[in-house]
Amino acid sequence: MASLVPLLFRRLSRTLTTSVRRQHLLKSVSQRQTYQLQINQRHWFSTLSKCPSSIHTFGSICRHCSSANTEKKVTFDLTDDHVIARLQDKTFHCSYFWLRDHCQCPECFDVNTNQHLVATDTVDPDIVPKTLNCTEEGMNIVWPDNHETCYPWDWLLENGPGQHLANGNGTDHKHVLWDGAALQSQLPADVGFDELLSTDEALKTLMETLYKYGIAFVCNVPPTEEDTQTAVERIGAILDTFYGKMWTFTADLAMADTAFTNANLDSHTDTSYFYEPAGLNNVCPSLQVLHCLHHDGTGGENPMVDGFRAVDTLRRNYPEHFDTLCRIPLIGQYIGDSRNLSTPYYTIALNPITHEIEHVRFNVYDRGPLSHLSEEDITAYYKAFRILAQEIRDPSSIYYVIPKPGRMMIFDNWRVLHGRKGFTGKRIMTGCYVSRCEYLNRLRTAANIRV
């Protein structure tokens, strides 16, 4: 009977380890056996399922450990090509190929650089463990070439297949969608300039606010370009574009952009003519910073709109228009100053893993001709755009910011639209961009938000 068992279970004295060795796969098995081992007051149950078919089944192992205060249960279903692991309230499938590819030993993974050292294509696609040991610490595997791999339970819970989606961002922080009234009542207090430069707690608070609302403020910033730059660099490196790193500007049309006037600007996102990702002068920036250094006139308020809320409303009420704006590409362009930039983009971009809204680009100023679209797509686009524009321009959607020297505004250009009321008098503004990579890095390292 023992020769029919495709896994060899060995009882190792005074340990909590069960070793499963694959001897061979049976092409047809018609019997079922149950083994029960008792080790140091703890019980292991192993059930080998013998199927009268060509499907090779290793079986399952259920480990149940209990004490006066805690109870822990680990269950595995072992097949000929993968493990189905049930640990705590998590269930995930790990193919043997995946397990070998994710070996964390020093030969396969450099903990100093967090980089893989073994090319995936060099792993045998039909690899099967020689032995698989389940302990309280984790899963230990010996491979056919006697290479040893250990997967701690905590690591599997964090990194097992599908666990990134199941675990979310690892914190209680979620995007908070807002209209004007909601942000007025919910937006946390400004972070102080001195505190931001001197404490990690202030940086953490700033990043949490940015993630939740897409907008945050730093107060008591000296009204100079240099001090504004110092504050921003607490978040990350400033993005260098053809505007420069820091740009201090007034209404002088120094660049071929409506921002360099005193005219009214409708709500929009910046730089739809830049690509993402990678490279000087062509990265669509994530964070944008605006700081008023001087204004001796009237007007100039900034209407701010939560693009994520507007797009979420569109998805719930007009799913066909939502799909249209996810599907039909536009072209953003910048023509002037001896430059001719042209970039295709989607009004709404979804995260390829979570399928959540990740990026909203809305800019009627920079949009190129729709000469690349069919008549049918043009009609569909106009209908969808009109509905989204109505939501964005609804007065209740807008939160107004009055620019003042000393109060620096930071907002997520991938989410929050900004505009400007026309103004009188002399006004000097400074600002800059921060790349998406720098922003996400600070969310992870300063606020422990998994993004």
N, C-alpha and C positions, 0 to 999 in steps of 0.2 A: 504493500500500500504506500509505503514511504516513497518508493520510486516514482509514484504518480504525482507527487507534490512538486510543483515548479519552483517553490521557494523553500529554502532550508532555514527553519527557525532554531536558533541556538540559545540555550539558556546560559548566560554568563554569570557565574556565582558572584554574589555580593555586589552586583551592579544593577543599573536600571536600563540595561541595553538589550535590545532584541536585534539580532543580525539576520537580515534577509538576503539569501544568496540565490541568484537565479541559476539553476542547473540547466534547464532546457524548457522550451515551450511545447506543450502538448497540443497536437492538432485536434484531438477529440477526447474529452473527458466527461465522464458521466456520474462521478461521485462527488460528494461534498463531505468535508471533514472540518471539525472545529477543534482548536487547540486552546487550552487555558493554562497559563503559567502564573504562579504566585511568587512574587519576589518582594521580600521585606515589607509585608503588609500592603503592597500595592499590586494591582491586578492588571494583567495584559490579556486582551482577547484578540485572537487572530482567526479570521474566517477565510478559508480558501474556497472560492467559487469555481466549481468545475462545470463548464458549459459544453454540452454536446454539439459544438459548432466549431467553426474555424477561428472564432474570436478568442485570442489568448488572454486569459485573465490571471493576473498574479494573485489577487485577493485583496483583503483589507486588514488593516491593523487599527485597533481602537485602544488608545491608552487612556486610562482613567486614574488620576492621582488625586487623593483627597487627604485632608488633614483637618484638625479641629477648626481652623479658621478659613481655609481656602479650598477650592475645588477646581481642578484643571482637567480638561479633556482634549485630547488630540486624536484625530481620526484620519487614516489614510486609506484610500482605495488605490491599489497598485495594479496597473495594467501593463501591457507589453510595451507601451511607449510613453507613458506619463504617470504622474502621481496626482490624485485628487486629494488635496489637503484641507482638513477642517480644523481650524485652530481658533479657540475662543468663539467669536461669532463670525469669523471670516471663512470663506470657502474659495479656494482658487486652484486652478489646474496648472501643473508644472510639467512640461514635457522633459524627458531626460536630456534631450538636446538643449533645452533652455537652461536646465540646471548646470550642465557642463559648461555652457557658454557664459554663465554668470558665476563661475567659480571665483571666490574672493581671496584665494591663497596668494602669497607673495610672487609665485611664479606666473600667475594669471592676471593679477591686478595690483597696480602700484598705488598703495594707500597715500603716498606723498603727493602724487599728481592726480589721483582719482581717475586713472586712465587704464583701459584694458590693454593687456600685453599679448593676448592670444587672438588671432584673427578668427572670426566666426566661421568662415568658410573652410577652415582647417579641421573643424570638429566633425567627426563621423556622424552623418545624419541619422544613422540607425543605432546610435550608441545606447547601451543599456548598462546600468550599474552592475558591478560585480558583487558588491554588498551594499546594503542600505541600513544604517543603524539609527534608531530613534532614541534619543536621550532627553532628559529634562532640559538640557542646554540647547539642543537643536537637532538637526538632521545631518548625519555624517554619511558620506558616500565614498566608496572605493571604486574606481573605474577599471575597465579591463586592463589598462596599462599600469595599474597600481597607483595611479595618481589619486590623491586624497583631497576631498572637498568637505568643508563644514559650513552649514547654513544655520546661524543662530535663529531661534524663533522670532526674535524682535526684528531681525533683518528681513525674514520672509514676510512678516506682517506689514512691513513698510514697503517692500520692493517686489513681492510676489506678483505674478501676472494679474492685472486689473486692480491692484491695490491703490494705485495713484488716483484712479477715479473714485474708488470706494472711500478713501481717506480724505478726499477733498483737499483744502488748502492747509490742513493740519491745525487750524486755529478756529476761534469763534468769529473771526473777521470775515464778513461777506460784503459784496458790493451793496450799498444802500442807494436805491434809485430815488430821485428827488425831483420835486417841482420847486418853484420859487419859495412858496410858503414853508414847505417841509425843510428845505436847507436853512432857511432863516431861523427855524426853531431848533434844528438838530446839529448844526455845524459846531464842532468843538472850538474852544477858545484858541486864539492865535498862539503860536509858539514864539517865545522871545529869542531875539538874535543872540544875546550873550549865552543863554541857556543852550541854544542849538550848537554853538561852537564848543561848549565846555562839557556837556553831558550827553551820554548815550540815551538817557531816558527821554530827553527832548527830541532827539532824532527818531527814536522809536515812535513817539506820539505823532510826529509829523508824517512818518511813513504810513502809520495806521490810518490816519485821517485821509491821506491821499488815496490809499487803496479803497477805503470804504466809500468816499464821496467823489473822488476824482479831482478834488480841489482842496487847497489848504493855504494858510497865510502865516507869514513870519513878520512879527512886529518889531519896532525899535531898530530897524536896519538903517544905518547911516545912509543918507541919500546920495550915494556915490556908486559909480560903476564897479569900483574895486571892492567895496564892501558887499555889494550885491553878489559879485562873483564868489567871494569868500563864503557867503551863506550857501550858495548853490553847490559849491564843491564839497560840502558836507554830505550831499546826496551822491554825487559822482562826478566823473569827468564831464566837462562841458563839450557839447558837440560842435565841431568846427565845420561850418558850411560856407558857401560863398558870401554869406552875410557877415562872416567872421565868427569868432567865439562869442564874445559879448557884442551886442549891437546897441549903441546909444543913438537915438534918432529923434527927429522932430519933423514937422510938416514941411519938408523941403524937397520932396520927390527925389531924394538922393538915390533911390532905387526905383526900378519900374514896378512899384507895388502900391496899391491903394492905401496900405498902412502908413505910407510916408506922405499922407495928406491930413487935412483936418475934417474930412468928409465922414458922413455916417457909414458904418460898416455893419451889414447884417451878420447874424451869427454864422460861424463857419469854423472849420478846422484848418490848420495851417499846412502848407507845403504838400499839397496833394500831388505835386509834380516830382516829389522825391520817391525813390525806391526804398523798400525795406526788404532785406537787411543789407548792411555792410558797405562800408567805404566812405571816404571823405566826400562831402558834397552830394551824396545821394541817399542819405538815410532819412526816412520819414520819422521825425523826432517824436518821442513819447511825451516827455514832460516839457512844458513851456513855462517860462518865467517872465513876468512883467512887473516892473517897479517904476512908479512915477518919481522922478527926481525933482521936477519943478513944474508948476502950472499956475499962471497968474490970471487965468480967464475962467470961463464957465463951461459946463457940459463935459463930454468925454467919458461918461459912465460906461462901464463894460457890462453888457447883458450876457450872462452865462447860462448855458442850457445843458442839461444832462442828456447827451446823445444816446446813452444806453437805455434810459427810460423811454425816450421817444421811439427808439427802434423796438424795444420790448412791447410797447403799446401797439406798434404796427404789426408785430408778429401775432399778438393775441387777437387783434380785431380784423386785420387784413392779411392773413397768411400768404395769400397769393402775391400781394405786393411786396411782402417781406422777401419771398423767394425770388422775385424779380430783381430786387436790389442786391441780392446775394449772387445772382447769376449773370446779370448784364454788366459788362465792363465799361467804364468811362475812361477818358484820357485827361490827365492833369497836365497843364503846360505852363511854362514860364518862358516868355519870349521878350527879350530886351537886355540891355547892358552887355551886348555881344554874346548872349547865351540863348540857347534854344533847348529847353528841357521838355521832355514829353514822356509821361509814364502812365501805363494802363493800371487801373485799380478798380476795386469793387466798393460801392457805397457802404456795404455791410460785409465784414469779414468775420468768419467764425473760427474759433480755436479748433484745429484739426483733431485734437484729442477729446476735449470735453464737449465740443459743438456749442459752447456758449458764445455769446457775442464778445468779440475781442477787439474789434477795431471799427470805428465809424469815420468815414471820410465824407464831408459835406461841405462843398465849396463851389458856389456858382461862379465865382470870380475867375477861378483857375481852370474851369472845365473847357476842354477843347471841343471842336465840332464833332457831332455824332455821325460822322461820315463812315465810320467803321461798322455801323449797326444796320440791320435790315429794317424795313418799314414796320414790320410786325414788332420787333424789339423796341424800336423808337416809341411806338404807341404805348407799349406796356411800360416802358421806363417813365414816360411823362405822367401816366396815371399814378404809378407808385410814388414818384418823386413828389407830386402834388400833395398826396396824403401825408407823407413824412414831413414835408415842409410846413404844412398846416399845424402839425403837432409841435414842431420845433418853434414856430413863430407864435404859437398860442401865448398870450400874455401871462397866463398862469404858470407856464413852463419856465419863465425867466427869473433868474436871481440877479439883481443889479449890484455891481461893485463900484464904489466911488474910489478911483485911484488917488492915493495920498502919499506924499513923500514919507518914507519910513515904514510903509506896509507893503511887503513884497507878496505877490500872488503867484502860486505855483499850481498848475493844473495839468491833467492828463490829456494831451492833444489827441490821443486815440479814443477818447471818450467824451470830453467836455468841449462844447462849442463856445466860442467867444465872439464878441462883436465890439462895436464902439459907437457911442453917440457922437454926432458932430460937436465940435468944440470951438471956442474962441480963445484968443490970447496965445501966449507962448507956452508950449508944453514940451517937456523933455522926458522921454521914457528910455529906460534901459531894459534889456532882457537877454534871454539866451534859450538854447534848447539842450535837453539831456536825452541821450539815446535810450531806447527801450531796454537794452541789455543792462545799462547802468541802473535804471529804475528798478528792474526786477531783481537785480543783485542786492540792492539796498532793502527791498521788501523782505528778501530771504534772510539777509545777514543782520539787519537792524531790528526787524519786527517779527522775525520767525514766521513769516507768511509764506506758505508753500505755493508758488506760482510757476 
